Amino acid sequence: MAAMWTGFQPITVRRDGVTLFARKGGPPGDGRPPLLLLHGHPQTMAMWHRVAPVMALTRRVVLMDLRGYGDSDRPPAGAGSAAYAKREMALDAVALMRSLGHERFAVLAHDRGARVAHRLALDHPQAVTRLMLLDIAPTLAMYEGTTEAFARAYWHWFFLIRPAPQPERLIEADPLAYLREGMGQRGGGFDRRAWAEYERCFVRPGTAAAVCADYRAGAGIDLEHDRADRDAGRRVSQPLRVLWGARGVVGRCFEPLKLWQAVADDVSGQALDGGHYLAEEAPAAVLADAAVFFNQDDP
């Protein structure tokens, strides 16, 4: 693992009793724009190993393991899985970046991390300058637009929100089988070192419960927050770039650009040649697009 992160310093931040693991890298000195990278399920920050080192050549890059994943804590879910609400995870991100002296920063995020980024942009517009989201549509739109094709492809969305302890018990019976079968159906191109990290972290005690809590929050309290925003007319105001896999489920079952335009003011995007895991399947394309998008704010 250390070889993957040459030049990146490990750090930990504690917020409300939860310890969050992160890494930071980039050139020293002031004036380098900060960028936060957030991973998806069931991965860790290791998913960015083909992207982060390049981004760190010109900016201060911060990677965080979301609570419940990687080497961050797995706190109890609490009533309604509120401890895993995307609002709570967004507060984790703000606390981390402020601890590093970054009051304003850009965000590049994938999958569950992109849902955290969406909430982060809404709840903390003064902190987020612009954001790029990989292979998701808004959570509320995806649930409200669920079809048979989507339910079959994203079966884990509906499996993980089953009442405890059913999904936890089944995952814990063979967690690596869940990892292999779930990720294998949605893309590929995984580096063996990154895959070893996914396996190491997914078998950590408490992971199954945390993952289920993440998705239960996504189907519960997160939707409440999204509906409240819709009713109040709150929208993402920052520049938003969305990329999705041309061979992925999100692009096949939804219209990502149209759905993001319904909840954000300044949206652009395109499909890239790949599946769900664009940062690993098509890193050069992601980096090229990110360079154009994020450099617009550079001094």
Protein Blocks (a to p, Z undefined) as FASTA:
>chain_A
ZZmmgoiacddddeehiacddddeddedehiacddddddddddfklmmmmmmmmmmmpcc
dddddehiajbccddebghhlmmgfklmmmmmmmmmmmnopabdcdddehjlmmmmmmmm
mmmmmlpmbdcdehiacfklmmmmpcfklmmmmmmmmmmmpccfklmmmmmmommlmmmm
mmmmnoghiafklmmmmmmmmmpghklmmmmmmmmmmmmmmmmmmmmmmmnopacfbdcd
ddddfkbmklmmmcfklmmmmmcfbdcddddeddfklmlmmmmlmmmmmmmmmmmmpZZ
